[in-house]
Amino acid sequence: MTTPKAPSRRGAHAALLAAFLGWLFDGFEMGLFPLIGRPALQDLLPNSTPAEQGQWFTIIIAVFLVGAATGGVLFGWLGDKLGRVKAMAMAIITFALFTGLCGFVTEAWQFAALRFIASLGMGGEWALGVALVNEVWGSKNRAWVAGMIGAAANVGFLLTGLLSLYLNASLETVAGWMQTMGMSEGTADYLLHNRGWRFLAISGTLPAVIVFFIRLFVPESHKWEEEKASGNTTHWATKDLLGVLVAAIVALGIIALWSPALFSKVGNAVALPVTIIGMVVVLWGYLLPVRRYLGRVHGATVSHERSTVMRNLLFGTALASVALMGTWGSTQQAAKWASFLSPNGTAANLIEYVVISTALGAILFSVLAPLVADRLGRRLTYFLLCLFALIAAVIFFQTNSSFEGTEVPTRVFVTAFFLGGLTATFYGFFPLYFPELFPTSVRATGQGFCFNFGRIIAAIGSLQFVNLLALFGSGKALALEGDAKRLMQLQIEANAFTTLSCIYLVGMIIVWFAPETKGHQLK
């Protein structure tokens, strides 16, 4: 049996470029909804109240997170069975095409459904790209490569803000270009209506172009080829995906249970126990493919490798859940919350500028995080990342207040820069740490499970926002009018976002029980 050779220098750089572009467009896709969600729901729900649109906004985010969790396991499974490159191409096609289709929806539920399918590919692409790049590059420059991974998605997030900013400043020019290319005036107006949200959604199809590059130039991981040659890849069975399907359905059921319409009927007495039982089922379903695989490889005996993999799956999931809950509980909400700082939206393009500020911070700090982890160790670094992320969230939501006129105070952008940067450090840290937790045979599935299962925790956590608002007195704000009502709602939401960000305290404790892998070679 011939041992597969490591890819050439050119092949290694092609793999990194392909993964970088994939992650970049992942970030672009994730950044789209915070920008287009409000105008899209205004068009799709023309007779609804802002509160009802806000509920749909939260539900669509939650559905997206469940889809990403499911896709992480599904495409991770495909990557371990069929190869990293083939599965990555399939994942990119999935999230590109279904993101583009969001530009043609006519109902809010259609938007949610397409976002779910698109997120399947997005969740899978992260795990596959991380596995491929780490295996191709080996121990060489791994911290630097992890930083590139973390920065890539945030570059995409930045591009979303820049494109939206340009589009809204040049709608007439863009409409003229469209008509010059033969598009009717009615079609151009349809695509560019209400901040051009349909046009921005359709632009999400651009990543599909990467697939041709991947299939032509990107080499397969030699480590995976070794696993295939040894016959280990044959132990992955399609029937095990039934557990993933069951888990996804149950997770969506939990999201529906916490939606305002259903929760108002059942209350905490039903929702809490059902959620706990449901999460046990979800955990069982997503873990089923890995457990069955390890059972086929090692038989009925409980081997050291088998127990280590299962333990690391749980630790990785816990650490990712903290980071994702913090991100979706604060950073992803920052632009929407900040848009209400200015009365009647008089500060033009405030949302876009906050998105750009958070993205710039995220690009810088996500590159630095793995370099710090290489010096200080994985556990101490994660502890510090949680500490600084919590401080940044508290400062952003508690020190920014309403302002008059069109001039946005500098502190809004400075605090947004550090909020985006310090809460994004984890996305440079995890590509360094997670590959060290798993052997090649289960690396893509293991990483996909850890990183993306945390999205379900984040989804359920984000749906507690309504409960937090009630806890901080949202009912009192309804009795007010005008600017007094807006100011009180701002402070209530700020307190709720700050409370959600306290999840970082949990991470600061858990990490000391997780394995320290500094200096370990990939297995």
N, C-alpha and C positions, 0 to 999 in steps of 0.2 A: 504493500500500500504506500503510495507516494504521499509525503507530508506536504500539504498546501503551503506555498511560500507567502510571506508577508507582502502586501502590495508595494509597488514601487513608490518612490517619493512623489512622482506625478499622480499616481493613484491615490495616495494618502491625502494630497492637497485637493484632489477632485472630490473625495468623500467629505472632507471638511467643508468645502464650498457648497456642495449640494445640501448638506445638513444645515449649514448656516442660512442658506436661502430658504430652506423649509421652515426653520425656526423663525426667520424674519417674517415670513408670511403668516405663520402662526400668530405672531404678535400683531400683525396688521389686522388679522381677522378678529382677534380678541379686542383690539382697540376700536373696532367698528361700532359695536353695539352701544358702548357708552356715549358715542357721538350721534349715532343715527336713531337710537332707541326712542327718544322722546318725540322727534318729528315723525318717525314712522308710526308710532302708536296714535299720534294725533290724527293722522290720515286714515289709519285702519280702524280706529274707534271714534268716529267723528261726533257721536252723541254722548260720549262718556265724560265723566268728570276727571280732573287731574289726579284725584285719589285713585280712581279705577285704573287709569293709565299707569300710575305708579305701581299698583298691584301686579299688572301684567308685566311691567318692566322687571320686577323682582322674580316673577314666575319664569319668564324667559331666561333670565340669568341662571336660575336654579336648574331648569331643564338642560341648558347648555352644559352645566357642570356635571350633571349625571351622564350626559352623552360622552363627555371627555373621559370620565372614569371608565365607562364601558369600552370606549375605543382604545384606551390604554391597555386593557387586558386583552381585548379581541385582536388588535393589530400586533401587540406584543407576542401573543400566541402564534400568529402568522409569521412573525419575524423569527421566532425560535424554530418553527417547523419548516418554513419555505425559504428563509434567508432574509437578511436585513434589507437588502436593496429592493427586492421584489415587493416586500410588504410596505416599505417606505413609499414607493411609487404609488401603490394602491391607496395609501393613507392620504397623500397629497392630492390625488385626483378627487377623493371623496370630499375633503373639506373645501377644495377650490370650487368644484361644480355646485355644491349645495349652498355655499355662501352666495355665489352669484345668483342662484335662483331666488334668493330672498328679495331681490330687487323687483320681482314680479308678483309678489303675494298681494292678496286682496283682503285677507282676514288675519287677525292677530294669532289665531291658533295655527295658521299655516306658517307664519313666521317662526313660532315656537318649534313646530315639527321639523322645518328645514334646518334651524339652528341645532337641533338635536342630532340630526344626521351629519351635518358638517362637523360638529364637535367630535364625533366618533373618529374621524380622520385626524383631527387636530391632536386629540389625546394620544393616538397611536404614533403619530409622527415624532413626538418628543421622545418617547421611549426608544424608538427604532434608531433615530439619529444619534442619541447619546450612546447606545450600545455600539453602533457601527463605528463612530469616530473613536471611541475609547479603545476598541479592539484593534482598529487599523493603526492607531498611533502608539498603542502600548503604553509603556511608562514614560515615554519621551514627551516632555512639555505638556503633561496632562493638566496641570493647574491653568496654564495659559489657554489650552483648548477649552476647558470648562468655562473659563471667563468669556471666551468667544460665544459659547453656547448661550450663556446667560445674557450677553449683550445683544445677541441676534434678535430675539423676540422683542426686545425693547426698541431696537432700531425700527422694527416694523410698527410698533406702537407709535413711535415718533412720526413715521411716514403717514400714518393715519391722520394725525393732527395737522401735519403740514398740508396734506392733500385737501382736507376739509377746509382749512383756513384759506387756501388759494381758491378753492371752488366757490366758497361763499363770497369771496371778494371779486370774483370774475365770472359770475353766473351768466351775464349777458355775452361775454366773450366766448365762453364754452358753448353756449347755445348757438352762437354764430358759427363756430367750427362744426358743430353737429349738422347744421343746415347746409353748410358748404359741402359736407361729405354726402349729402343727399337725403338726410333725415328730415322728416316733415316737422313743421313748427309745433304741431300738437304732440308728437312723440318726444321732442326735445323738452317741451314744457313738462310732460309727464315724468321724465327721468330727473329733471332738475328742480321739480316742485319741492317746497318746504326743505330748504338747505341741501337739496340734491341727495337725499338719503338713498333713493333707488339707484342712482348712478354710482354712489360709493359702494353699495352692496354688490352691484354687478362687477365693479373693479376687483372684487375678491376672487374672481376666476383666474387672475393673472398667474398664480402659483402653478397652474396646470402646465405651464410652459417648462417648468423645472423637470418634469417627468422625462421629457425627451433627453435632456442632459444627463439625468441619472442613468437611464437605460443604456446610453452610449458610452459614458466615460467613467462611471463610478464602479470600482471593483467590489466584489463581495468580501465580507470579513473572512480572513483566513482562519481565524479561531472558530467561526461558525462552520466553515468548510471542514475543519478537523472533526467537529462534532458530527457532521453529516457522514463523513467517511467512517467514523466509528460506529454508526448506526443509532446513535442516541436520539436523533431527530425523529425517528420512526415511533418513538414512545408517546408523541403528542397525538391525541385522538380527537377527532371532530365531535364525537358525541359529548365530550366534556364541556363543550361550549353551551350546552343546554343550561348548565349552572349559571353562566354569564347572562344568558337571556332571562332566566328567572330573576337574577339579581337586579338587572336593569328594570324589569317590570315592577318589582317590589320598590326599588328606589324611586321610580316615578310616582308610584302610589303614595309613598311617604311625602313627596313634594306636594302632591295634590291634597293630601290630608292637612298640610300646614298652610295651604293657600287660604287667603282671607274668607272666601266664599264658603268653603267647607269647614274651616276651623271655627268659624262663628257658630256653627251648628253643633259641633262635637265637643269643643273645648279641650283644655289640658288633661282632664280626667281620662279621655279616650286617646288623644293624640300622643301623649308621652309614653304610655305602655306599648301602644302599637308601634311607635317609632323604635323603641328599644328592641322589641321582638323583630321588627322588620330589618333593622341594621344587622342583627345576628344572621338573618337569612341572606342579606346582601353580602356580608363578609364570607359566609359559606359559599355562595355562588361564585363570587369573583376568585376565590382561592381554589375552587374545585379543579381547574385545569392543572395548576401547579401540584396540588396534592396527588392527583391521579398520576401525573407524570413521574413524580418522585417515587410513588408506590410501584410503578412498573419498572423503574430503573433499579430500585433497591430492594424490591420485594416487601414482604410483610414486616421485616425487621426494622427497627427504628435506628437508622444509622446516624452518625455524628453530622454528616453533611446534610441529611434530611432535616434534622432538628435545628441545625444552624440556619438553613434557608428559611424555615418557617418563622423562627424567632426574628430574623432580620427583616422579614416581610412586615411583621407587626411593628417593629421599631421604626422602620422607614416610613410606614404609613402614618404613625403617630407624629413624627417630625414634619412630614409634608402637610398633614392636616392642619397643624398649627400655622405654618407659613401661609397656606392657601386661605384659611379662615381669616387671617390678618389682612391678606391682600384684598380679598373680595369684600371684607368688612370695612375696609378703609380706603385704600388706594383706588380701587375700581369705582368707588362712590365719590371720590374727591371732586372730580370735575362737575358732576351733577349737583352736588351740594354747594360748591362754590358759585355756581351760576345764579344762585338766589341771594348772594351777598350784595349784589347791585340791584336797587329797586327797579322793577319793571324791565330788567335786562338792559339797562342803559349802557353798560360797559360792553362794547362790541367784542364778539369772539372770545369772551372770557373762558368758555368751556375749552376751546381749542388751545388757548395759551396755557391753561392749567395742565391739559394732556401733554403738551410739548414740554413743559417744565418737569413733570413727573417722569417722562420718558428720558429726558437728558440725564436726570439724576440716576435713573435705573441703569442706563448704559454704562455710566462711569463706575458705579458701586458694584454692579454684578461682575465686572471684570476684576475688581480688586478682591472680592470675597474669597475666591479659591486660592489666590496668592497668599492671603492671610492664613487660610486654613492649612496651607502647606508648611507654614512656619510655626503656627501655634497649636496645630492639631485640630481634629474635626470637632471634638466635643466642646472645647473652650471657644472655638470660633462660632459655633452655632449658638452657644449661650450669649455671646456678645452681640450677634446679629439680632437675636430676639430683644435684648435690652435696648439697643439703639433704635430698632423698628418701633418699639412701644413708645419711646420718648418722642420720636418723630411724629407719630400719629397724634399723641396728646397735644403737642405743640401746634400742629396744623389745625386741628379742629377746635382747640380751646383759645387760640390767640388771634385767629382771624375773625373779624366782625364786619357787620354791614358798613358800607361806605356810600357816599353820594357821588353823583356825576359819572363821568366816563373814564376817569383816570384810576386804574387799579393800583392799590398800594403795593409797593415792591415786596412787602413781607408775604403777600399771597403767593407770589412766584417762588420766592426763596424757600419758604416752608414747604411748598409743593415739590420743589426740587429734592429736598432732603427726605420728604415722605416717600416719593417715588423711588429714590435711590436706596434708602435704608430698608424698605420693605421688599425691594427686588433683589437684595443680596443673596437670598436663598436660592435664586434661580441660576446663580453662578456656582453656588456651593453644592447643590444636589447633583449636578452632572459630574462633579469630582467624587462625591461621597457614595452615591448609590451604586455605581458600577463596582465598587470595592466590596459591596455587601453580598454579591451573587456570583456564582460560577458562570462561565459562558453558556452552558446548556439552558439556563433559565434566566439569563440576564435581561433580555428584552421584556419578558413577561413580568419578572420581578420588579423591574424599574417602573414598568407601565402600571402595575398594581399599586405600588407605594405612592408614586407621585399623583396618580389620578384618583385613587380611592379617597384621598384627602379632599378632592373636589366635592364628593357627596357630603362629607362632613361640613364643608364650607357652604354647600347649597342649603342644607338644613339649618345651619347657623344663620345664614343670611335671611332666611324666612322668619327668624325670631325677631327681626327688626321691628315688625309691627307691635309685638309684645313689649319690646323695649321702649318704643315710642309711647305706648300707653302707660308704662311704668314711670316715665319721666314727665307725664302730664299732657299728652297730645290732645286729650279731650278738652282741657282748659283753653288750648289755643283756638279751638273751633268756635268758641264763644266770642273771640275777638274779631276785629276787622282791620283792614288796611295794613299799614306798616307795622303796627303793634303785633298783629297776627303773624306776619312774615318773620319778624325778629324773634318771636317766641318759638316758632317752628324751627328756625335756624338753630337756636340754642338746644332745643330738645333733640334734634337730629345729631347735633355735634356731640351731645352727651351719649347718645345711643352708639354712634360710631366709635367713640372713645372706649365705651364699655366692651364692644366687640373686640377691639384691639387688645384688650387685656388677656386674650387667649395666648399671647406671647409669654405670659408668666408660666403657663403650663409647659411650654416648650423648654423654658429655662430649667425646669425640674427633670423632665423626661430624658433630656439628652445625656445626663450623667449615668443613665442605665444602659445607653446604647453602646455598641462596640466602637472602640477607637481604632481606626484603620490607617492612620498616618504611617507611610513607609511600606504598606502592604502592596504586593504585586497583584495584578489581575489574574485570576485563576482561569 
